[in-house]
Amino acid sequence: MHGELAFLIPIMAISVGLVAVSGRVLLKPWLAYREKQMEFDARMVAEKAAQYATQNGRLEERVRVLERIVTDRGVDLSNEIDQLRDLREPPLN
């Protein structure tokens, strides 16, 4: 039994070394690929964020214009609507 154990120890040491070297050889390209993929994804997310920011800015500007129309011309607009209603109502006989 002692002879078998003495034979297995060097085989185990060589096996561990081979696994470590082959793992490193296989792992390094995979990690490089994943890094490039993450960089690409980050660029795509940044581009989408810029598009959303641009669209959001346009929408905010439109809301400001609408708010200005409603607040600045609110009273005038109400009077104009009332005048149009008065013109469309038939006179009572």
MODELLER restraints for C-alpha pairs under 7 A, 6 or more apart:
rsr = mdl.restraints
at = mdl.atoms
